[in-house]
Amino acid sequence: MTSSPTTSRPATVADGPSPLDGVDTVLADLDGVVYRGRAAVPHAVESLTAASRTHRVGYITNNASRTAATVAEQLSGYGLTVGEDDVVTSPQAAVRLLADAVPAGSTVLVVGGVGLTSVLEQEGFVVTRSADDHPAAVVQGFSPDVGWADLAEASYALAADIPWIATNTDWTIPQERGTAPGNGTLVSAVHTAVGRLPVTAGKPETPIYHAAVERFGATKALFIGDRLDTDVVGANEAGLVSVLVLTGIDGAKQLLAADARSRPDFVLGDLRELSQPYPQVVEHDEGDVHVVTVRGASVAVRGGTVRVMTPGPDPVDLLRAGAAAVWGTGRAIYGLDIDPALHPDG
């Protein structure tokens, strides 16, 4: 599921506050939330612009190959008002970890591109590409130019048992021609050689979220993402309000299968719903059948069977009801007989 027919509508007795109520800062992932490929996600720019009138809005990216200024320029091209300081990158989170691990001004072996080296140099670290320079730490981030020789130098340097920090460990990275291997695959290659794992700064680990909260002075922040295993898990672990928007990677099947760590506080069809009253889940029993209702959509649970009673006019409401029903069973999705109408995306 990648979009919703949801339009603006008045609140009903089954609606609660909007996701924006009670928070002072909105943090957004990029790919799948703000844009897909080169195009802005429908309704994203308008909705985030509206949110910025009443909330601090910032952007978080795991992509270590680009600088914050480059990201801000791209977002500005879609019509958002974004400056360099509005973007928090995984290299920025990584340098915070590095500052706690080695003395200021240390020589650091870098695997990655300008998005990483520029941040390290700005903070006063000396960048090297060679283990022969006896670096105090290794920092690894994605760049399409990373090759075997770079990974080998990192492996040689890590033989000295120095700190190793990865900007992120995303297994894949979206490209115009499709999905390509991400930094996680490159980190895995070094891990195989050295037999240990790095400390990670980016999603789903919490340092990047903490960096954003500190940067924007947030007292209660909301994070919007399109992936459960990185965006939502990380936001939950960092104590942020988590939002899954169904305009990117994860859809109905992934949501229904979500474990406790990766269940979002809100599920939105698109970002128009960010400022709209959010529907409440209403539950009751009819004999041995447990009924879960969200607005006009109802799902029945009996034993190990989950069935749609009333689909309602909005497929996102049906998904919300279905997710609440499945999660409430305390059982894995694969151990249940689930109505295929709940996950038409497969």
Salt bridges, closest charged atoms under 4 A:
ASP15 OD1 - ARG295 NE 3.12
ASP29 OD1 - LYS203 NZ 2.67
ASP86 OD1 - ARG56 NH1 2.89
GLU176 OE2 - ARG38 NE 3.88
GLU214 OE1 - ARG96 NH1 3.31
ASP229 OD1 - ARG227 NE 3.37
ASP231 OD1 - LYS203 NZ 2.91
GLU237 OE2 - ARG261 NE 3.26
ASP270 OD2 - ARG272 NH2 2.78
GLU273 OE2 - ARG9 NH2 3.64
GLU273 OE2 - ARG320 NH2 3.04
GLU283 OE1 - HIS290 NE2 2.46
ASP285 OD1 - HIS290 ND1 2.62
GLU286 OE2 - HIS284 NE2 2.86
ASP288 OD2 - ARG302 NE 2.99
ASP314 OD2 - ARG9 NH1 3.25
ASP317 OD1 - ARG295 NH1 3.12
ASP317 OD1 - ARG320 NH1 2.67
ASP337 OD2 - ARG307 NH2 2.83
